[in-house]
Amino acid sequence: MKVIKPRGMALISIIIALLIAAILAFFAVTYYTGRGQEEAGPVTAPIDRAKVLQCQSQVRKIETAVQMYYAENVTYPTGLRELEGLSETDLYCPVTNSPYDYNPSTGRVTCPGH
């Protein structure tokens, strides 16, 4: 007696594997190019995202310097130029080249472009 093997099963498994690979490729492309993130803001290219991260890093660096100033003097500085250890370029956003906003009553630093 002959045993009949189903031959359509191999074709279906190949189609499913290709479909899964296509879905993974789609998500990888959208993740690395930034496409499909319009609700997150105007940043779409990886270089722009790196600049925004650099801006956020500089804001944290300035806020740390403000907190150190506060710990030493028990008051916040009246301006960012009073802080030691910061260069002139650290006081400007690398994306928009605008100076950071500083609130001397709270010690909070923000970027006007982000």
C-alpha positions in Angstrom: 0.0 0.0 0.0 1.4 3.4 -1.0 1.5 6.3 1.6 0.5 9.6 0.0 2.5 12.5 1.5 0.9 15.9 1.4 3.0 18.1 -0.8 1.2 21.4 -0.2 2.5 21.7 3.4 6.0 22.7 2.3 4.7 25.6 0.2 2.5 26.9 3.0 5.4 26.9 5.4 7.6 28.8 3.0 5.0 31.4 2.4 4.5 31.9 6.2 8.2 32.2 6.7 8.5 34.8 4.0 5.6 36.7 5.4 7.2 36.8 8.9 10.5 37.9 7.4 8.7 40.7 5.5 7.0 41.9 8.7 10.2 41.9 10.6 12.0 43.8 7.8 9.2 46.4 7.8 9.5 47.0 11.5 13.3 47.2 11.3 13.1 49.8 8.5 10.6 52.0 10.3 12.6 51.8 13.5 15.9 52.7 12.1 14.7 55.4 9.7 12.2 57.0 12.0 9.4 56.8 9.5 6.0 56.4 11.1 6.9 58.5 14.2 5.1 61.7 13.2 3.4 61.9 16.6 6.8 61.9 18.3 7.8 65.1 16.6 9.6 66.3 13.5 12.7 64.2 14.1 13.0 61.5 11.3 16.6 60.9 10.6 19.0 59.1 12.9 21.4 62.1 12.8 18.5 64.4 14.0 17.7 61.9 16.8 21.4 62.0 17.8 21.4 65.8 17.9 18.2 65.8 20.1 19.9 63.3 22.4 22.9 65.5 22.6 20.7 68.4 23.5 19.0 66.4 26.2 22.4 65.4 27.5 23.6 69.0 27.6 20.5 70.0 29.5 21.2 67.3 32.1 24.8 68.4 32.3 23.7 72.1 32.9 21.1 71.0 35.5 23.8 69.0 37.3 26.0 72.0 37.4 23.1 74.1 38.7 22.5 71.5 41.5 26.2 71.6 42.4 26.1 75.4 42.6 23.0 75.2 44.8 24.7 72.7 47.1 27.7 75.0 47.5 25.9 78.3 47.8 22.4 77.4 49.0 20.8 79.5 46.2 20.4 79.0 42.5 22.6 81.1 40.2 21.0 84.1 38.6 22.3 83.1 35.1 23.9 80.1 33.4 27.2 82.0 32.9 27.9 81.8 36.6 28.4 78.1 36.4 31.9 76.7 36.4 33.1 74.0 34.1 30.7 74.8 31.2 31.9 76.1 27.8 30.1 78.8 25.8 28.9 76.1 23.4 27.3 74.1 26.2 24.8 76.9 26.8 23.3 76.6 23.3 21.2 73.9 21.8 23.1 71.9 19.1 19.9 71.5 17.0 18.5 75.0 17.0 21.6 77.0 18.1 19.4 78.9 20.5 20.3 79.6 24.1 18.7 77.4 26.8 16.0 78.8 28.9 16.8 79.0 32.6 14.5 79.7 35.5 16.6 81.0 38.5 13.8 80.5 41.0 13.5 76.8 40.3 16.9 76.0 38.8 15.2 74.3 35.8 16.8 74.4 32.4 14.8 73.8 29.2 15.4 73.9 25.5 13.1 76.3 23.6 13.1 74.1 20.5 12.2 70.8 22.2 
